[in-house]
């Protein structure tokens, strides 16, 4: 065998086994695919078991007449629950209240968090302490927040009514039991409890804004408002849009905070959709009907997410 023949065979073997060859590329892709699946599985299995599985079960339950304490087998009834839901004025009232609550909490939450983030981004004395204090409400469970604010709103010995009496502004009132004050009072608590996470997100966005751009704008004679409008906001806008969309979804799905504060009262003035579905399922035992409510809320949230993602994609294309 000549040396030229040996060299030709070696080249052919290298071409077959090389990453650029067909055989090498196929084996490499298969190994990468299998390795990726093994890495994803530990996170994927809990999602499938704890999120996707219950979601699919709830969707299936919405098409049945499932009830608690029923001796007869559960029957498939098609879209009857959704048809009843279309004519349920109580549910649509709770849906309207949920939208009012979500908007009423999300908008002030963002504006106050933006002001606080701008303040905490400055080189202030004891800034580290101010940042630590600003996230305290975030570290508190919603049940604890609800109990604490119930004490604040207490009509007899609450700090709010005591302050009003000391200032000579009246005798105070029962904030959580009044038809006109219950929802605004709960919205104030929602803003206070959710503002830290928005502040942290916006503060992180502000830290990524190059300081050189602010210095250049200041040297050009731009004032504080103009610097914010032309430098800070364009850099902060993606973070602001993302956290606002997430806040709206979280607030619309709120349950524990309002449940502890008012339990949906008075007269259903603070009965959010989640509270209404909870009552139908666990107070009245209408599991199928409550599951249909949950499906409607999932559909609404999915539409909001889709609109948000489409807006982000269009914004990226325009950029």
N, C-alpha and C positions, 0 to 999 in steps of 0.2 A: 504493500500500500504506500503510495507516494505521499509526500508531505502536503502537496496541494489538495489531495482528496481528504486528508485529515482536517485540513483547515476549512474546507467547504462543509463537512459534516458538523464541525464545531459551530460554524456560523449558523447553520440550520437549527441546531439544538438551542442555541442562545436566542434565536428569533422566536422559537416556539415557547420558550420559558420566560422570555423577557416581559416586563410589564406592558410594553407596546404591542406585543403579539396577542393573538386571539386567545390562545390557551391561558397565558398568564393573566390577561385582563379578566377573563371569566372567573378564574379561581380567586383572584383578588377581590372582585366585586362580591362573590359569594361569601368570602370570609368577612368582608366589611359588613354585609347585610346581616349575617348571623351575629356578629359581634355587636352591632347596633341594637338588634332585637334583645339580646341578653342584657344590655345596659339599660334599655328602656323598660323592660318588664317589671322591675321592682317599683317603678313609679306608675306604670300603666295598670297593674293588677288592682291596687287600691282604688284607682279612679273608676275602673270598670265595675268593681264590686260595690263601692260605696256611693258612686254618683250615677253612672250610666245605668246600672242595674235597677236601682230604685226609680230613676226617671222613667225607664221603659215600663216598669211595673205600674207606676202611677198613671201613665198614659193609657195602659190597658184597663186599669181600674175605672177610668173615667167613662168607659163604654159599658159598664155593668151597673147593676142595682145593689151593689154591696152595702150592707148595713150591719151595725153591731147588734148582737143578741138575736140574730135571725137564724131560725132553725132550718129554713129551706135553702137549697143550694143557690149560689149566686148565679144570676141569669145575665146573658149578653143582651143589652137593650139598644145597642147602636148609639145614635146621637141624641137620644132622648134627654140625657142630662144637659147637653149643650142647648137644646131647644128650650128647656125650662130655664136655663141660665139667661137666655136672651130676654126673658120676660120677668126676671127677678130684679125688681127696682132696688131692693136692699143691697144686692151685690154691686150694681152699677153706682149706687150712692157711695159705697165703700171704695169703689174704684176711683171715683171722682175725688174723694177725700185722700186717697193714696197719692194721686197726682199732685193735689195741693200740698200735701205733706212733703213729697219728694222735691218739688220745685221750691217750696218755702224753706226747706233745709239746705238744699244744694247751693242755691244762689248766694244767700248770706254767708254760708260756710266758705265758699270760694273767695268772696270779696274780703271777708275778715282774715282768712288765711293768707291771702295775697299781701295785705297790708302788714300782717305779722311777719311773714317771710321776708319782705323788703326791709323791715326794721331789724330783724335778727341777722340779716346779711351784712349790716353795717358793722364797722369796727367799734363796737360799744364796750364800755367797761362792764365786767361781769357778764359778758355775752354768753359764756358757757352755762352760767346759772340760769339765765333767762331761757336758753334753749332747753335746758332740763325741765324747768317748770312748765314750759309750753306743751310738753308731750305727756304730762301727768294724766290728763283725762283719757288718753289713748291706752294707758296701762291699766285702767280700771274696767272691770267687767260691766256689761250693760245693766245687769241686775243691781249691782252696787250703785251705779250712777242713778238708776231709777229710784232706789230707796233714798239716796241722799237728797235728790231733788224733791221727793215727796215731803221730806222734812222741811226743805226750804219753802215749799208752797203751802205748808200746813196752815189752815186758816186761823188757828188759835195761838200757836207758839212758833210759827215759822219765822225765819229771819226776815223774809220779804215783808210780811205784814207788820212785823215789829218795827222795821225800818220806816214803813209808811206811817205808822202811828207816831213814832218819835219825831218825824218831820212835820207832823200835823197835817198830813195830806188825806186823812180819812181813817176809817176803821179797818181798812183792808178788805179782802174778799176771799172767797173760796175759789182759787184759780183753777183747780183741776175739776171742779164740779160745775162750774158755770158754763152754760151753753155757748156763750160768746167768747170765753177766755180759755177754754180747755185746749183747743187746737193750737192757738198761738203760744200758750204756755209750754205745750209739748214740743213745738217747733224750736223754741229757745233752747230746750234741753238737747234736742237733736243737733243743733248747730254747735253747742258747746262741746258735746261729746265727740263729734266727728271732725272738728276743726284741726286737731293736731296732725292727723294723717295727711290732710291736704297741705298743711303748713310744711311738713317734712318733705313731701313731694316737690312742692314749689321751691323750697329752699335748696333742694338738690339741683333743680333746674337753674336756679340763680347762680349757684357755685360753678356751673359749667359755662357761664357766660364770660367770655374773655374780658378782663378788666381793662385791657388796652383799648378796646372799643369805647368804653365809657370815658377814659382819659382823652382819647382823640376827639370825641364829641364835645367834651367840656372845653377843650382847647379851641374848638371851633365856635364856642359861644352858646352851645345848646344848654337850655335850662333843664331842671330836673324832670319836668313832664315830657319835654321833647326827647330827652335821653331814654326815658322809659318807653315812649311810643316807638322810637326808631331803633333802639338797641336792645333793651331788656325784653320787651314783649315779643318781638319776632323769635328770639331765642327760647323764650319761655312758652310760646304758644303750643307746641306739640305736647309738652307735659301738662299744660293747663287743660287742653282738650281731653286728654286721656283720663286725668284724675277726675274731671267733671263728669264724664260719662260713667266712670266706675262709681262715683259718689251717688249719682242719680239712681243707678241700679241697686246699690246697697240700701239707699234710703227707701226706695219703693218696696223693697223686700223686708223692711224692718219689722220686727216682731217683739223681741224681748223688752226693749225700752218702753214702748207704748203699752205693752201688756202690764208691766209693773206699775207704770204711772197711772193709767186710767182704766185698763182692761177694756178699752173700746168705748167707754162712756165719756160724758153723760149723753144718754139718748142716741148712742151711735155716732156722736160727733167726731170721735177719734178712732172709729173702727176701720182700720186699714184692711186691704184685701187679705193679707196673711192672717190677721185676726179673725176675719169673717170665715175663711176656710178652716181655720183651727176650730172655731166654735161648731161649724157644721160637722166636722169629723169627730171631735172628741167630746163635745157636749151633747149633740143630737144624734151622733152615730151614723151620719150620712156619708159614708166613705166614698162611694162612687160620685156623689154630687160634689163633695169637696175636692176630689181628684180632678173633676172637670174644671173647677175654679183654678186649680193649680196649673192645668194645661193652658188656660187662657192667659194667665200671668206669665208663663214661660214663653208663650207666643209673643206677647207684648215686649218682653225683655229681649227676645231674639231679634225682633224688628228694630228695636233701638240699637242693639249691637251692630246689626247689619248696616243701618244708616251711618253709624259712627265709623265703621270700617270703610265704607264706600267714600265717606268724606275724607278720611285720612289718605286713602289711595289716590283720590283725585288731587288732594293737596300735594302729595308726593310727585305726581305727574306734572302738576303745574310748576313745582319747584325745579 
